[in-house]
Amino acid sequence: MPASELLTRNRYLLHAGLFVVTLLSTALTGALLFIGRSVAWAAGDTIFNLGGIPFTAAFFADAFTFGGALIAFLTVHEFGHYIAGRVHHVKTSLPYFIPAPLVGIGTLGAVISIREPISNLTKLFDIGASGPLAGFGIILILLTWAMLSLPPPEYMYGVGGHESLIEYIQVTGQFPETPISDAPPGGRLTLGATPLYWILSQISPNVPPLYEMYHYPLLFAAWLGLFFTALNLMPVGQLDGGHITYALFGPKWHARISRAFIFMLLSSMAIGGALTLPDILTAMTGNDLTGQMAVWFILGAILALCTRRVFGGQWWQIMLIILVLASTATVIPSAFNWFGYFGWLPWCLILIFMIKIDHPSVPLVHPLKGRRRIIGYLTLTIFIFCFSIKPFYSV
């Protein structure tokens, strides 16, 4: 076999192998770390035992519903980019899926490699927008399907460790309007509502509370699709949203929009830290003021470094505004609690220091017209409908 054919075959095997491993990783990680329907699984027929743990048909049904839906979204999203690249004769790899067993949701996503510079705005826009549009299409189908097929609240009987909630459902036959949980304070994972999720949640009377939604494998996978779509469509750097913003509005406005968005994330991070970290640090260190001051100094230094990298000579004014907002939030937390989210810290570091804020220049710059401009505005609208300022948090 010629070396080129062998290399091509091995490359195909690599892509296929990563796809299979990532599917298994997301299925098992999602079931073990999130879905957790231990009571329902224990009642099913055992297929095999591993370390004394029974793996039943019900377990695998939940696991692969979650993993299959999530991988379907990632596949459609990345093949949207791939097909657009091939249409424009841009050298593009097949998707590389990235497994992460028992870490997060079991995957770090998927990427394609574009192996040559993109020469004009039309190609940049088409390749950048095609992935989110294709992925959003499949997520809209999955989310609608999940909403229309939701089981009644009694479904939660199959989840262990929810005695108080189950007692409420047994009495009323519905979910409570105010949170009920047996988890200790700060131990209840809650997912953020997005505008699209809220709209579609109106079509079903059995929508679970956001602090229990991850026990529903198809619904949780669809919510994650909204989350990843929003991340990709952030109007920053060379993210898909950055490509679209650059192609729609040009480099000057891309730089402004990108910095405005980073300012919003840094403000949310600072406000979230001001509202949540004091109690956490006190619980961790007691009255160790030295340790607490060290943490605040490090966080202040990170904020200063981020604002300096993004805003240049105006960094100290921007940092002062952010600190004033954070200080105001401690005085009137009810006005800022919806906005403050300390979890943006790692994302800000990734965006600022890895992805970068500015978009590299494109050789042939020309304004987008007609259909492409409409599609561009549509993708930015999709971002708004998929975005949550507080996507994951504990209460």
MOZIWO-V89922 format. One record per backbone hydrogen bond with DSSP energy under -0.5 kcal/mol. NH is the residue of the N-H (numbers start at 1). CO is the residue of the C=O. If there is no record, write none. Layout:
# MOZIWO-V89922
nh->NH co->CO
nh->NH co->CO
This chain:
# MOZIWO-V89922
nh->6 co->2
nh->7 co->3
nh->8 co->4
nh->9 co->5
nh->10 co->6
nh->11 co->7
nh->12 co->8
nh->13 co->9
nh->14 co->10
nh->15 co->11
nh->16 co->12
nh->17 co->13
nh->18 co->14
nh->19 co->15
nh->20 co->16
nh->21 co->17
nh->22 co->18
nh->23 co->19
nh->24 co->20
nh->25 co->21
nh->26 co->22
nh->27 co->23
nh->28 co->24
nh->29 co->25
nh->30 co->26
nh->31 co->27
nh->32 co->28
nh->33 co->29
nh->34 co->30
nh->35 co->30
nh->36 co->31
nh->38 co->36
nh->39 co->158
nh->40 co->158
nh->41 co->37
nh->42 co->38
nh->43 co->39
nh->44 co->41
nh->47 co->55
nh->48 co->55
nh->50 co->53
nh->53 co->50
nh->54 co->52
nh->55 co->48
nh->56 co->54
nh->57 co->45
nh->60 co->56
nh->61 co->57
nh->62 co->58
nh->63 co->59
nh->64 co->60
nh->65 co->61
nh->66 co->62
nh->67 co->63
nh->68 co->64
nh->69 co->65
nh->70 co->66
nh->71 co->67
nh->72 co->68
nh->73 co->69
nh->74 co->70
nh->75 co->71
nh->76 co->72
nh->77 co->73
nh->78 co->74
nh->79 co->75
nh->80 co->76
nh->81 co->77
nh->82 co->78
nh->83 co->79
nh->84 co->80
nh->85 co->81
nh->86 co->82
nh->87 co->83
nh->88 co->84
nh->89 co->86
nh->90 co->85
nh->93 co->113
nh->96 co->111
nh->97 co->95
nh->98 co->109
nh->99 co->97
nh->100 co->106
nh->103 co->100
nh->106 co->103
nh->108 co->98
nh->109 co->98
nh->111 co->96
nh->114 co->112
nh->115 co->91
nh->115 co->113
nh->119 co->117
nh->121 co->364
nh->124 co->120
nh->125 co->121
nh->126 co->122
nh->127 co->123
nh->128 co->124
nh->129 co->125
nh->130 co->126
nh->131 co->127
nh->132 co->128
nh->133 co->129
nh->134 co->130
nh->135 co->131
nh->136 co->132
nh->137 co->133
nh->138 co->134
nh->139 co->135
nh->140 co->136
nh->141 co->137
nh->142 co->138
nh->143 co->139
nh->144 co->140
nh->145 co->141
nh->146 co->142
nh->147 co->143
nh->148 co->144
nh->149 co->145
nh->150 co->147
nh->155 co->152
nh->156 co->153
nh->157 co->154
nh->158 co->155
nh->159 co->156
nh->160 co->36
nh->160 co->158
nh->162 co->159
nh->166 co->162
nh->167 co->163
nh->168 co->164
nh->169 co->165
nh->170 co->166
nh->171 co->167
nh->172 co->168
nh->173 co->169
nh->187 co->184
nh->189 co->187
nh->190 co->393
nh->191 co->210
nh->192 co->391
nh->195 co->387
nh->196 co->385
nh->198 co->194
nh->199 co->195
nh->200 co->196
nh->201 co->197
nh->202 co->198
nh->202 co->199
nh->203 co->200
nh->204 co->201
nh->207 co->204
nh->212 co->209
nh->213 co->209
nh->215 co->212
nh->216 co->213
nh->217 co->215
nh->220 co->216
nh->221 co->217
nh->222 co->218
nh->223 co->219
nh->224 co->220
nh->225 co->221
nh->226 co->222
nh->227 co->223
nh->228 co->224
nh->229 co->225
nh->230 co->226
nh->231 co->227
nh->232 co->228
nh->233 co->229
nh->234 co->231
nh->236 co->234
nh->237 co->357
nh->239 co->236
nh->241 co->232
nh->242 co->234
nh->242 co->236
nh->243 co->239
nh->244 co->240
nh->245 co->241
nh->246 co->242
nh->247 co->243
nh->248 co->244
nh->249 co->245
nh->250 co->246
nh->253 co->249
nh->254 co->250
nh->255 co->251
nh->256 co->252
nh->257 co->253
nh->258 co->254
nh->259 co->255
nh->260 co->256
nh->261 co->257
nh->262 co->258
nh->263 co->259
nh->264 co->260
nh->265 co->261
nh->266 co->262
nh->267 co->263
nh->268 co->264
nh->269 co->265
nh->270 co->266
nh->271 co->267
nh->272 co->268
nh->273 co->269
nh->274 co->270
nh->275 co->271
nh->276 co->272
nh->277 co->273
nh->280 co->276
nh->281 co->277
nh->282 co->278
nh->283 co->279
nh->284 co->280
nh->285 co->281
nh->286 co->282
nh->288 co->285
nh->289 co->287
nh->292 co->288
nh->293 co->289
nh->294 co->290
nh->295 co->291
nh->296 co->292
nh->297 co->293
nh->298 co->294
nh->299 co->295
nh->300 co->296
nh->301 co->297
nh->302 co->298
nh->303 co->299
nh->304 co->300
nh->305 co->301
nh->306 co->302
nh->307 co->303
nh->308 co->304
nh->309 co->305
nh->310 co->306
nh->311 co->307
nh->312 co->308
nh->314 co->311
nh->315 co->312
nh->318 co->314
nh->319 co->315
nh->320 co->316
nh->321 co->317
nh->322 co->318
nh->323 co->319
nh->324 co->320
nh->325 co->321
nh->326 co->322
nh->327 co->323
nh->328 co->324
nh->329 co->325
nh->330 co->326
nh->331 co->327
nh->331 co->328
nh->332 co->328
nh->335 co->332
nh->336 co->332
nh->336 co->333
nh->337 co->333
nh->339 co->336
nh->340 co->336
nh->341 co->268
nh->344 co->341
nh->345 co->342
nh->347 co->343
nh->348 co->344
nh->349 co->345
nh->350 co->346
nh->351 co->347
nh->352 co->348
nh->353 co->349
nh->354 co->350
nh->355 co->350
nh->356 co->351
nh->364 co->119
nh->365 co->363
nh->366 co->364
nh->368 co->247
nh->372 co->369
nh->373 co->369
nh->374 co->370
nh->375 co->371
nh->376 co->372
nh->377 co->373
nh->378 co->374
nh->379 co->375
nh->380 co->376
nh->381 co->377
nh->382 co->378
nh->383 co->379
nh->384 co->380
nh->385 co->381
nh->386 co->382
nh->387 co->383
nh->391 co->388
nh->393 co->190
nh->395 co->188
